[in-house]
Amino acid sequence: MWPAEKAVEAANQQGAFLFWNHPDWYRQAADGIARLTPMHKAMIEKGYIHGIEVVNGNGYSAEAFQIAIDNNLAIIGTSDVHDLIDWDYEPHAGGHRPVTLVFARSKNVNSIKQALDERKTVIWFKNRLIGLKENLIPLINSSLSTGSDAYSDGTTIARFTIQNSSDATFVLRNLSDYSFTNSDNLIEVPAQGTKYVQVKTLEKVGMLDISFEVLNALVSPNENAKINLKIRIY
């Protein structure tokens, strides 16, 4: 049998993008923990492995995510479909397969390959987004926009909207000193929808500056993405 190392070397000689699949597969890792083996470490050091599977089907590996961060590997999510997609992921009920979003400059093979080589990927897994901060934060910022409004008459309660142009619902936790009248500190902005927010400012201001933690967006295994929204109040 041809050694795996020779196959990986040959693929690299042909300019292939290679990623490590199933790093936490229970048949190879009975405890479900992805670990960097000597063989994988040597291949990464040679530049032969370019990505790692962090999500597979219904599974997510925090350890694989950390391996990606520590070794500058592209973060990959796959569906590993063995049966019917409609059975496994129920798209008729709003479900979807895990998706690797590749931030390519153009819709062609060379541009996609370049983006993969530059580790410009984010995973969309169930209703979670997983990726490096430099890739994920711009995605969230481009997906969410705010609509300016005004104060309710005779009050210091400001009104504004958050619009979501993406297919993922965003779960935001308020990190500011402000509190809301129509929500606790958790706000859900529906996919392709709008959230109406009323905020108590105590005194009238022309600009609101509100920070949120995005609870369904991971920039590392133990860290959620954080964003800042600026809203003009008239």
Summary of the structure (lengths in Angstrom):
residues: 234
radius of gyration: 21.4
end to end distance: 72.0
largest distance: 80.1
contacts: 679
relative contact order: 0.11
helix: 24%
strand: 36%
